[in-house]
Amino acid sequence: MSRPKNGAPSPDAELATGHLDADLGRRSRRGGVLLMGAQAVRVLGQLVTLVILARILPPAAFGLLAMVASLNLVLDLLKELGLSSATIQRNDLTQAQVSALFWINAGAGFLLAALLALVAPLLADFYDQPDLTAVARWLALGFAMSGLTVQHWALLRRQMRFGAIAGLETVADYAGYAAAIGLAVAGEGYWALVAQRLITPAVLMVGSWLVCRWRPARPAAAPGLRELLNFGASVTVSGFATALSRSFDQIMIGWLWGAATLGLYERTARLLMLPVNAINAPVYSAGMPALSRLVEQPDRYRVMFRQMVQKLGLLTMPVFAVAALTADWMVEILLGRSWEAAVPLVSLF
């Protein structure tokens, strides 16, 4: 890896991927195993945190957070603008291009944070939850922080640095878990959940800048930028309907039946998705860079993609069958008797 005189990696070295092509399959498989192991550790922490918090906080506290979090899928899509995917899949990238994408993502993050802070009172009126104004404004900070990390994370994935990714995500998640449990035990109510959603992206922001040594140049136009933006726009448009459909149910439940019912629904969904996400997330993270390197080899691309989908289906489908058959004792053991109203929801999911 080439280095400038001060010992830091050169920008071009941080963007290079040619060294990955020789053993792409092995790197992807090894990365998948590594990320799945780290994901198992993270899911264990998430499960323990879920169990503890469910016995301290009422469903309404989780519902209050979900009223803002239900917008996250759409807002995250607008923050990323598909530009992380553009960075990962592009074979030839320049410092100027990635720098331009960085400033676009950073600007989008700050713009969304400001927008959420401004509309927070309207959100509170929509749900008839006065406390939501302060909650939404604090959570808006998360978009400002995460907008500064989009390209750093994309570069880590592009170079298939799965060890760094796994370590950072695990540390960030556990920092959030510890903060949430500590504040909940101290009697801070839903602010424990707010703190968790701020501490995790803060740790990810600092960690990604420390691990990924790439630094943006000053804002400027770059040759080939339009092509990257067009790719990002296509990713954003294709994902927009999915993001809206996955958010719509929580928005309507919160509006029609309030924070307590939404809290039951959100925790039920989170509980059931824990094992699914434990499988899907690492497979996607490891497979996406490998698939991106095969864009110009459609036969190999199709084979690898089909294998990924088949494995995911075989691993995740049994989860829902088991949940439907054991809903009653699953809810009592994991969430506690005060959450008995969630049993029908687990069966229906």
N, C-alpha and C positions, 0 to 999 in steps of 0.2 A: 504494500500500500504506500503510495507516494505521500510525502509529508513536506510541508513548507518548512522554512528554517526555524520557526518557533516550536516545531514538534507536533503541532496539531495536524490531523488528517486534512488533506486538501479537499475542497468542495467536490471535485471530480471523483476522488476516491470514495467519498461517501455516497455517490450516485451510481457507481459502477456495479454491474451485475454479471459481467462476462465470466467471472470465476465460478459462478453458480451452475453454469450449463452442463458441465461435465458429469455431475452427480445429482442432477435435479430430483430424480425420483427418490434417491436415498435421503437427501436433505428434507424432502417433503414428508417422507414417512417418519424419519427421526424427529422432525419438528412436530408432527402430529402427536407422537407419543409423549414428547416433552410437554407440549401444551395441554394435552389431556391429563397428564399427571398434575400439572399446576392447577388446572381447572378443577380437578377433584379436591385439591386442598382448599381452593377458594369456595367451592360449593359446600364443603364441610363447614367452613366458617360462616357462610351465609345461612346454612341450616341451623346451626347453633344460635346465631344471632336472631333468626326468625323465631325460634322456639322461646328464647329468653324475652324478646321484646313483646311477643304475643301475650305473655303472662304479666307484663308490666303496663303496657299501653292498651287503651281501648281500641276497638275497630275504627272509631271515628278519627283517631289520630292518623292512622294509615290512610283513611279515605281522604283526609284533608290534603295530605301530600300527593295522593294519586290524582287529585283534581288538577294539580299543576303538571305532574309527571305524565298524565295522559297526553299532554301536548308534546312531550319530548321526542317521540318518533318523528313527528313532522318538523319540529324545530331543529333536531339534529341533522335531518336531511338538508334543510336550508343552510345550516352552518357548514356542512361538508361540501355541498354543491357537487357531489360526485368527484371531487378533485383528489381525494385520497386514492380512489380507484384509478383515476387517470395517471397518477404518479406511479402506482404499483405496476400497471400494465404496460407502460411506455418503455420500449427497449432503449431508446436513446434520449436521455434527459440532459439538460444543461443547468448550470447554476442559476442563470437568469430566469429560466422557466419555473424552477421550483421556488425561487424567491418570489416571483410574481404570484404563484399559487398560494404561498404562505401568507402574503399580505391580503389576498382576497379572502382567505379563510379567517384570518384574524379580524378583518373588517366586518365580515359577516357575523362572527361571534359577538363582537362588541355591539353591533347594530341590533341583533336579536336580544341581547341582554337589556339594552336600552328600551327596546320595544316592549318586552315583557314587563319591565318595571313601570312603564307608562300605562299599560293596559291592566295592571294588577287590580285597580279598583273596579274595573268593569268585570273582570273575572270573579271577583268577590261578590259583585251584585248578581251575576249570572247564576252562581251556585247558592246565593244567599248565605254566604259564610264570611263575615267581616274580617276574621283572622287571616283570611287568604291573601289579603293585600300585602301584609308584611312578609308572609311566607313566600309568595311569588317573587317579591323584590329581592329577597335574599338568595333564592334559588337562581335568579337571573345571573348572578355572579358566576355560576358554573359554566354558562355558555361563553362568557368572556374568557375564562381560563382555558376551556377546551378548544376554543378557536385557535389558540396559540400553539396547539400541539398536533393539529391534524396532519401537517406535512412531516413532522418528526416521526410520528407513528407510522405514516405511510412509508417513509424511508427505511425504518426498522423492518417492516414487513417485506418491502421490496428486496432487501438484502437477506431476508430469511433469518434474521437474528432472533430466533425463537426463544433462546435462553434469556436474553434481555427482556423480551416482551413478557414472558411468563413471570420473571422475577418482579418486574415493575408492577404488573397488574395484581399480583398476590400481595405485595407490600401495601399498595394503595387500598385494596379492598379491606385488608385487616386493620389498617389505620381507621378506615370508616366504621368498621364493625366495633372497634374498641371505643370510639367516640360515641357512637349511638348507645351502646350498652351503658357506658359510664354516665352519660347525661340522663338516660332513662331512669337508672337507679337513683340518681340525684333528684329525681322528681321534676325534670324539665319538660316532660310531656312530648308533644310533637316536635319541639325544637331539637330533640335528640335525632330525629329523622332528617331534619334540615341540615344539621351539622354533618351527618354522614354523607349527604349528597354534595357537600361543599369540600370536605376534607379529601375524599377520594379523588376528585379531579385536580385538586391542588397538588397532591402527591404525584399524580400522573404527569402533571405539567412540569414540575421541578425535575422529576426523574427522567422524563423523556429528553429534556434539554441536557442533562448530565450524561446520559448514555449515548445519545445520538449527537455527535460532535458537529454536525452540519449547522451552519448559521446563515440566515438570509442576508442577501445584499439589500441595498436601499431600494424602495419601490420604484419600478421602472417597467416599461413594456418589454416584451421578449419575443424574438422570432419563434414561430410555432405555437404561440400561446393560444391562439384562436382554436386550433385543433384540439388542444387539451380541454379548453372550456366547452367546446361542443360535445366532447366525450362525456365530460362531467354533467352537462345538461341532460344528455340522454339517460344517464344513470339516475339523475334526480327525478326526471319525469316518469321513468319506468317504476321508480320506487314510491312515488307520491301516493298513488291510489292504495297501495298496500299499507303505507303508513297511516293514512286516514282511516282505512277499514279496521286496522288494529287499535286505533285510538277511539273510534266512534262509540264502542260499547261502554267504555268507562266514562266518557263524557256524558252520555245519556243517563247512565245509572246514577252518577253524581247529581245531575240536574233534577231527575225525577224523584229519587229516593234518598238523597242526602249522603253525608259523609260516612255514617255508620255502615250503611248497606254497601257503599262503594268500597269501604275498607274490607268487609268480608269477601267481596268479589275479588279485589286486587290481591289479597293475601292468598286466597285459594288458587288463583292463577299463578302467583309467584311460587307457591309450594309445588304445584304440578310441573311447572316449567324448570324447576331446579335440575332434575336429572336430564331433561332434554337439552337444556343449555350446556350442561356439563359435557355432553357429547358433541352437539352441533358447533359450538363456538370454536373449540380447538381445531376441529376438522376444517372448518371454513378458513380460519386464520392460516393454517398450514397449506391448505389447498389453493387458496386464491393466488399467491405469488407464483406457484408452480403452473397453474392454469394460464396465468398471464404470460409466462414465458413460452407457452405453446400456442399462442394466438395464430401464428403463421404455420402451424402444423395441425390442421383440423382433425385428421384421423387420430392422432395421439390425444388431442384435446377431448374428443368425444369419448374415447375409452376411459380416460382418467375421470372425466365428469360423471359418466355413468357408474363407475365403480364407487365414487364418493356418495352418490345418491342412494345406491343400493345398500351400502353399509349403514348410512344414516337411518334408512327406513327399518332395517332389521334390528337396529339397536334401540330405536325410540318407540316404535309401535307397542311393544309389550308394556311400557311404562303406564300408558293410559288404561290398558286392560286391568292391570293390577290395582291402579287407583280406584277404578270404578267398583271393583269387588271388595275393597277394604276401606272405603271412604269413612265409615263411622269411627273405627278405631284409629285410623290415620289422623283424623282431625283431633280426636281427644288426646292422643299421645303427643302430637307435634304442636298443636295450638292451645289445647286446654279446653275444659268444659264450657267456658264462657263463649267459645266459638262454635257451639253445636249447630247454629244456624247455617254454617258453611257446608255441612255434610251433603245436602242435596246438590250444591254447586260442584263439589268434587265428583260426585257420581255423573253429573251431566257433562262435565268437561271431557 
